[in-house]
């Protein structure tokens, strides 16, 4: 290093030299541009967070949040919801026997009837959900276990489903359609609702089974293979039904071709895996009466007829049926309203505290700054 | 005998090597022969120690015949020397001849590798050390990998993150096993493996551990390292773009050579500075003199200096053109001699470079002789006086004074033949000087004209007294001549010049100190030119061109005890023995011929002269000039003979040789006749005292390490306010004995401790010194090289360090390059502080490399320092801005960014972690993988980088006017372990909020996994961006664009992605989820609430801190809002407050978070 130093010196002499030899002005100076950006002098807004400056913000938040919270709370309270557990854990439960006997490969049909009473009338459209508890639809390997291109109607995927579907990929050397654990564990209880008229007659309530899935799912994401070929049994002929299923995918709703196969809405709803282990899924919609005068569901006695197929005992799960009206904020949930009210109050309180602090300490600063 | 060319790498110990003039010495060579008849060889050691004067080396006697070529064949002796070591000043050994006769030698016979042979046609010797064993290599401790302090700290924090990750994964693994254990039969949602078997729960938990690592690995901020690099690039861009750090004269910006330690600039606690060329320009300028009681102000000269300093570009270019003159024949000869094909080229570039140097008024390479320093415009009154005396009598105080100036020194005259290439420019300056000194020679006119131009520009006609020979052929400078119609006076005939300079084409002086150079050039200005110096004669040319050849009888060299030097000569005309002495005023004044001591024989005139001179001296000192007194003594033949005998005896003595020599010197140096005194200005670079003061106020300790003499160093230290006459208690350590050193250390330490413990004393000090508390910082330590090495030995080092801690200023003189670096290392390691070393020369390279931050001052002394440095600046004053503004900015920016990055990653990853509690610890992510990746890569990467590059808490002008703000960086307040953990805690809190508010909102509903994740992702984005918004201190357009752009990018990308991707990314199903969510009012309600709740604590805390306990920075920001006039007033008030406020806390070991400033 020392040895080469002399050369380094001389070489280094080159750059000012080159400036000189070009004469003044002809060589670009290395002087940095005197621009606001390069000199870090861009005009800047420099907020200073002190009690005085942020007081309005706190009060504003308080004033905005509390009404929102109240609104949410009221809305939530206006939503009518009814929930009934029909798992059949208790001996007294009507579905106890079904729950005891049942396993996936049972072939017998077990039905039970669960009576319940509505105290209030349900207006407008009533949404009928089934709820499952302790069902981890969000388990990582469960969530993965599907083939979206198969469900999207892709022919090749239909016959050779994705490896993600293992071990529910093939059955008896035939590809499973729909493959995967999600499809395999499709909720297959059938729920029917009867109104017990005070005179003792049972009136079946009309349950609409379409319109329960997202429009985009039904029309874009889920497609039957074969396009317009309406004969689904031909389309699915080289496939096998999922092992837990009683009937093949093209038999889900033989009456309505627009609700059969992969685009069966019950199936689509199930395939949208729930985020949390306790969830509900939309099952049917009870449409409001045309005349608008009588409530959709008047108060009174009802009976829930369950075709009990779905086993939950292995994971200590619960099955529920939920009837709910819906508002713009979805189902009944008082949490958000309460949270808004609380946060709004806290902000308001903080605002008051800051106001006091500002008067006590902030003034001192101000006076020092301005009047001194 | 035949010489062969060999590469350096092939040189081995024991080889005979011949080196020619101007060649670099390839190894440590024991000098056996030179072409010089006196057996000396000059070498320049600037590459080693930065000293620019020539060193004389002598041959080991008896192995060659002067005047004849060296005969290595005849060398049959054995060379015995010590083992290789790094001490540049000690070398011992002997040569044993076959007949067992031993000849000793020392360092003065050793040519050191890396030095350059000068003034000697050739030198030959035997290699004693080669390659890595040479002293220069041993002094060269290789490069050190530097890693910034923040990064070191950050790395431990990354380890903490890994630990956190480990625990989180462990929780996941345990949770998963336990969760699996709860099932007696496997439920349908647990997917068996391919064969339908279920993994045992323990094994599944084990696997889950690694799955979790993959899921949560973002916890370890890998992107942080990339971002830091980007941020540093940005920071460096802005540093180099700073127009304030641009040097117009050298056309050079600040260079950032190290890309990774910008923020260290903001944490410096100790500054180690070289002196020569760093603090000073290394320009000794003759300013004034007083001769026999009459003061000559040299106003013209002062005016010239003022003009030259202010010379603008135009003149520089003129100067430059002039330096590019045709080569003199002699130089051409030299070219072919050295056989360097590129020589002509390099010569021109060297000259080019010189142009900027001349213009910048920087130090010329050697002998301290740029025109600025060397050219002295004679005082007209004094010129007349000299002329009068010259005309009438050939002796007189004026002549004596100038003779003393000319000969009483150790300056070596070198000739153009021996000139180095890079001194080309200087020879011109000398040429110009000759004219000034009323000499005239061809080819050297142009510089005068440039000087004249300066004068004219200033509206003066100082050039009038000078001559221009109209007959001079205008070969090289026609343009200049047209400018210079003013020069008129020709004092010398060409013939005479040719006679007197038949051999020496041009005269160049190699002075040991810049003072001597300044003085001899001053003498030259008045026509007293030393033209030759040999060990036995010194020849001076008088204004009337007569040559006086003095016989040198003895030289009593300078030493720091006597503080004077004398030369005893025999006057060629009168044959008198005359002693000329120069020295510090006290050293001369007390020895004047009975002026004060014997009142009875008071010589009234002499007394008056002494009194007047003393008055002038006092005035010079007040003006910051370095003063030297000149005296003369006529010694009778008899007296001299008697003295000389004693002297000879002392010279040959072995025991206590130095003491005896000193005694003899003292014996003869008395009864002086005072001739006069000079005032020399050692120009500090501009704004050096201010810079040092600012660095001090910023809490930095400034040390000066110099190879220079203690006297010079102390002088500079005072003039640059490193030491203060009134406030500092200066302890000087200079001893050769370790016991003494130890005693002194202990004594001083005791004293220092006592004084710092007594509060009473402090109050007194405070009262006396208007608000400055001094006790701790009023101690200055001056220590010289040998003492330093003793103090740094193992048994004393603790005490030394302890003492240094108490010192406000430490000045180390006479230190070697290695010592410089070991001092830096010592302080860095023992005190665990951030150190900065700044220097300009090759001798500072080690120090620069050893320090945490090395700064090279370019454009003065070669490029080695710059090459070794991390940052290169051109002026010392730039350090202030570099540290206080850029260092502080870079530090606080980077610290904030790093903290923010940790926070960001933890906050985001924890969302996923909380979800594990609700998915059976199965490592499900509720956010689409692509969005997760893009979240870190795209949506939240730009804001922190911009934050790290552009955030600005306090403006540069405020930072400069309140250096105290720098202290936050020194105490690492921006990034502490506590800051880190607070950020992590905040991240945990925010992630809890971001997870659980949506969780409670959607719990029990029919929400799908990714519909559930989308609001969380959005909320996280808002929280993370707005968290940064709280931290950002100043919002420029760029900030707005990037912040808003990031949010927009998130929405655009997410919407596009979830619109396009129907089944492209199994299993995440992002299709239409974002659209669905954005159509739901709940989404907005959840996002708003969550963001507010997540940021509320931090925001409130900021507000409370801003109101109740504002940091100094906040105070400074409030100051910036004031109108300028009020701001200045407040800054002054604040300074007063801080001075009284900070010091008590400093005493209690730097717990200075007291809210003093804004109170």
Interface residues (C-beta under 8 A of the other chain):
Chain A: X1 X2 X3 X5 X6 X8 X9 X10 X12 X13 X14 X15 X16 X17 X18 X19 X20 X21 X23 X24 X29 X30 X31 X32 X33 X34 X37 X38 X39 X40 X42 X43 X44 X45 X46 X47 X48 X49 X50 X51 X52 X54 X61 X65 X68 X72 X104 X129 X131 X135 X136 X137 X138 X139 X140 X141 X142 X143 X144 X145 X146 X147 X148 X149 X151 X152 X162 X164 X166 X167 X168 X181 X184 X185 X214 X216 X217 X220 X221 X244 X272 X273 X274 X275 X276 X277 X278 X279 X280 X281 X282 X311 X312 X314 X315 X316 X317 X328 X329 X330 X331 X333 X335 X336 X339 X340 X343 X346 X347 X350 X354 X357 X358 X361 X362 X365 X368 X369 X372
Chain B: X8 X24 X26 X47 X48 X113 X114 X116 X136 X137 X140 X182 X183 X184 X185 X186 X187 X188 X189 X190 X191 X192 X193 X194 X195 X196 X211 X238 X240 X241 X242 X243 X246 X248 X250 X251 X252 X253 X313 X314 X317 X320 X346 X348 X349 X350 X352 X353 X355 X356 X421 X422 X842 X845 X862 X863 X864 X867 X918 X919 X920 X922 X923 X924 X926 X950 X952 X956 X997 X999 X1000 X1001 X1002 X1003 X1004 X1005 X1006 X1007 X1008 X1009 X1011 X1012 X1013 X1030 X1033 X1034 X1035 X1036 X1037 X1038 X1039 X1062 X1063 X1066 X1067 X1069 X1071 X1072 X1076 X1080 X1081 X1082 X1085 X1086 X1089 X1092 X1093 X1096 X1099 X1100 X1102 X1103 X1104 X1106 X1107 X1108 X1110 X1114 X1117 X1118 X1120 X1121 X1122 X1130 X1158
